[in-house]
Amino acid sequence: MCTPGLRRSRPSVPRGFPVTLALAMGAGPLALYALTATAPLMTADLGITRAQLGALPAATFLTAALVSPLVGRCADLFSGRMVLVALFTGAGLSLAGVAAAPSYGWLLAAVALCGAAQALSNPVTNQLIAANVPQGRRGQLMGVKQSGVQMSQFAAGLALPSLALLWGWRGAALVAAAVAVAGLLLVRSSVPMGRPASATAPGRRLADLPVAVWWLTGYALATGAALQATNVYLPLYSFERLDLSVRAAGLTAAVAGGVGLAARIAWGRSADRVRRPDNPLIVLAVASACAVCCLLAAEPLRASGLVWAGAALFGASGIAANVVIMLALMRVTPLHVVGTASGILAVGLYLGFAAGPLCFGLIVDLTGSYRTAWLAVICANVLAAVLIAARRPGLRGQEIRRDTAPDAAPGAALEA
């Protein structure tokens, strides 16, 4: 038996392991993507305002933020199979709830369940990768699993508007539930058995987590607000202000998600090879701000091409940032608290996800213009870049040398 903390060979993971991780990431937010992709039809059917539309992701991500510390610890204590079953079940029920919702209040309840399921995704998938994949081979797998979110966004933006025109937005949500069913079918055959190493390790207080976890959480908060505000309102903005059709407006989300899918895989491979992940984090935040500048300029210039360019650049930068954040987190966190640290970071991420769309919708409703709202998104990206630039020393010297001491104490940091 290998002692935790010593170097040990790991058996190869099952063939379907990456696919299951990607589905786990994509199933959680799928109910929300279904609603945003069909927003023109859904808002007209239920008489929902822009602020109410923004409140749907707010409810999703506030719920996720509230339960993230608890489910993060659960990922350190219970088997990955058990946690993934709970995730896929919750995701499927949330999509069924969206399809059956008779009013806006029921939609809020359905997306809150979506948030609880989504909160499980990063802790359990990060823990499974940290426990089963050796250092140096995690980057590409991390990119693949994080791209699951973009696979979900791309598929929702590409297929659901057309399905909604045929069967209604409720029928489109029911079709999307097939993703959760597929995930449940894959869990048993593709996820390694056994409890995580942390199940027998002593518990740690939050104060014992590496300090880098906390400033990465701050970065996640700022970029999360910018990311989700853009995700939620890009199709509606394109439909209302640039006169794109329902299908074309939905395709803007598909473009962002499709580019983001490839970008997350590419950034995962490259970020795993760099010694300092702070530089990529700054580049991604600045590029995301430039993408939103394209969206901002599209309306006054009446240039729909800028929306497509902005959506593509946003996918390559803002959407790709999460994979670099997660890789940085795994570098600085001991194995037996990866789930807990992921849960803490998720609090900042989901609070940003909640605040971004809600504030964006309120600004548009109060001012009657998207201009100020897009400027606020740009400021959030700039703030994230400034935060990383100011806290560069916080990541240097914080990396845990996992090949010799994967369960080392948080203070056992080495120079990068």
Stockholm file with secondary structure:
# STOCKHOLM 1.0

chainA/1-416         MCTPGLRRSRPSVPRGFPVTLALAMGAGPLALYALTATAPLMTADLGITRAQLGALPAATFLTAALVSPLVGRCADLFSGRMVLVALFTGAGLSLAGVAAAPSYGWLLAAVALCGAAQALSNPVTNQLIAANVPQGRRGQLMGVKQSGVQMSQFAAGLALPSLALLWGWRGAALVAAAVAVAGLLLVRSSVPMGRPASATAPGRRLADLPVAVWWLTGYALATGAALQATNVYLPLYSFERLDLSVRAAGLTAAVAGGVGLAARIAWGRSADRVRRPDNPLIVLAVASACAVCCLLAAEPLRASGLVWAGAALFGASGIAANVVIMLALMRVTPLHVVGTASGILAVGLYLGFAAGPLCFGLIVDLTGSYRTAWLAVICANVLAAVLIAARRPGLRGQEIRRDTAPDAAPGAALEA
#=GR chainA/1-416 SS CCCTTSCCCCCCCCTTHHHHHHHHHHHTTHHHHHHHHTHHHHHHHHTCCHHHHHHHHHHHHHHHHHHHHHHHHHHHHSCHHHHHHHHHHHHHHHHHHHHHCCSHHHHHHHHHHHHHHHHTHHHHHHHHHHHHSCTTSHHHHHHHHHHHHHHHHHHHHHHHHHHHHHHHHHHHHHHHTHHHHHHHHHHHHHSCCSCCGGGGSCCCCGGGSCHHHHHHHHHHHHHHHHHHHHHHHHHHHHHHHSCCCHHHHHHHHHHHHHHHHHHHHHHHHHHTTCSCTHHHHHHHHHHHHHHHHHHHHHHHHTCHHHHHHHHHHHHHTTTTHHHHHHHHHHHHSCGGGHHHHHHHHHHHHHHHHHHHHHHHHHHHHHHSCSHHHHHHHHHHHHHHHHHHHHTGGGTTTCBCCTTTCTTCCTTCCBCC
#=GC SS_cons         CCCTTSCCCCCCCCTTHHHHHHHHHHHTTHHHHHHHHTHHHHHHHHTCCHHHHHHHHHHHHHHHHHHHHHHHHHHHHSCHHHHHHHHHHHHHHHHHHHHHCCSHHHHHHHHHHHHHHHHTHHHHHHHHHHHHSCTTSHHHHHHHHHHHHHHHHHHHHHHHHHHHHHHHHHHHHHHHTHHHHHHHHHHHHHSCCSCCGGGGSCCCCGGGSCHHHHHHHHHHHHHHHHHHHHHHHHHHHHHHHSCCCHHHHHHHHHHHHHHHHHHHHHHHHHHTTCSCTHHHHHHHHHHHHHHHHHHHHHHHHTCHHHHHHHHHHHHHTTTTHHHHHHHHHHHHSCGGGHHHHHHHHHHHHHHHHHHHHHHHHHHHHHHSCSHHHHHHHHHHHHHHHHHHHHTGGGTTTCBCCTTTCTTCCTTCCBCC
//
